[in-house]
Amino acid sequence: MRYPGPDPASTDDLTPAIESLLPSLERFLRFEGPDPAAHRSAWYAVLDRPLPRTGAGPDAVLAEIRDVLIANGLRTGHPGFTGWVTTAPSTIAAAAAFAQSIASPMKYWATPGNLIDAVAIRWLVELLGFPATFGGTFTAGGSTANLLGIGAARQHAGERLGLDLSRDGIAGLRDPRVYASTETHHVVGRALGVLGMGRANLRSIPTDGSGRIDLDLLQAALDEDAAAGRAQVAVVGCAGDVNTGLVDPLPALARIAHDRGIWLHVDGAYGGFGLLDDRVRDLYGDVAAIDSFAVDPHKWLAAPVGTGAVIVRDENLLARAFAVDTGDYDRERDVVIAGDPGSPFDDIGHGTPDMGVDFSAPARGIAVWAILSEIGADGMRARVTRHLDCARLVAERARSSGELEVLSEPVLSICCFRYRPAGVTDEAALDALNERVVAEVRARGRTVTSSTRVRGRFAIRPCFINPRSGLEDADALVDEVLAVGQELSASS
Ligand SMILES: Cc1ncc(COP(=O)(O)O)c(C=O)c1O
């Protein structure tokens, strides 16, 4: 490649640059052979080097991207990967994100990306069954989506007292509290920290026998704090808790919260798309009763990492919660032009920088729009249904095997289970054995999964969200756990 312009960075020859990477990317996506990323000493030393004073030029960098970065990439897209709540983008998602990064890098101004972002939010609202009057915005992920939802709740709590907290600070909010079950993802606590309410003011409510938030304990906590004059900012429900995939009793939470004038925020970062499977749809109740809902397209929808979303009943309230004053240099932000603008830069287009914590931001909705254009609502419904079937298959196989035990019945696409050879009852020994099983299964690389604790017991925890995974991968995981468990038991 040559250096065409005034700058040392190449700005042309895109086709040869990208074409030179494609064979390595295709090879990576075949996930053949042992996982090279495990041999980190080989690539740490190559990549972690002093800042170069003079650049090596495009060809050298492309060669390293090809031979070191891609070749040692993390196989979260492998069909046998069921760890944590993550996967890799599908082909069209990756292609759309690539195109977006070049041709529509910003979500603002009257560009196709700006429009597509708004259309994609509208599609998500419709796909998940929210009323068309709901809106929202894309975020960097579930953490920020929860932050925005709870930020809107904080603004709402202030406005009930005649205060604008986003403008004036939260001093007027007396001892603010947010209520959520002990199973709630820790990013909710961080959101309170970032919003100045303090992580310690997340009142963690124990779960009932089913693992869902205990409604009696919640009401008692709400009564106690109301009597103490605390500001009650939000009740948070899980729609797919990260440990076992449980859905809190959302209709009851909505009733309890709204009877008291409190905001209901729901964390559906993982399980939001579970709404598409009629077998579990009722667990979510009427979504119109939810004030804000976090959902992560970079999880089950397999958008590129960096794509979350928050859906809200009232976009204007969200914009007041994250208001940013207009500067002289960006006064176009306040201009709305009906019809064609003279230049796309005359009008910031749909959405505003007020609805989040970014100012410059990628048009994240382009990947969501591309995915939904490719597979449609029915395609996504089929994926969710298949993944719920995968979790159910793991549970069935565990129940029918004498050596496995289900620790949490699947609700969505997670099934927690463990290897339990006949005669072993000591809990500490079972924990230690299963920890070794997970490590050895991962080391073999055919299937990779992760773990959690269920009622104190160490559990193997596959979470099926991967577009490349099907029932045969669920079967393969169970086979591998059995094989590894038997080997480890025989050798100990
Ligand atoms: C239920 C839940 N909430 C929030 C998050 C955080 O989302 P993110 O990692 O996209 O910031 C996760 C991540 O796994 C999650 O599963």
The ligand as an ORCA input file, in Angstrom:
! r2SCAN-3c Opt
* xyz 0 1
  C     -28.514     -9.346     33.561
  C     -27.342     -8.482     33.158
  N     -27.367     -7.166     33.412
  C     -26.349     -6.360     33.053
  C     -25.234     -6.858     32.439
  C     -24.113     -5.943     32.056
  O     -24.175     -5.746     30.677
  P     -22.906     -5.297     29.804
  O     -21.863     -6.324     30.067
  O     -23.411     -5.298     28.421
  O     -22.497     -3.953     30.270
  C     -25.163     -8.220     32.160
  C     -23.970     -8.801     31.527
  O     -23.838     -9.999     31.424
  C     -26.259     -9.048     32.514
  O     -26.261    -10.368     32.238
*
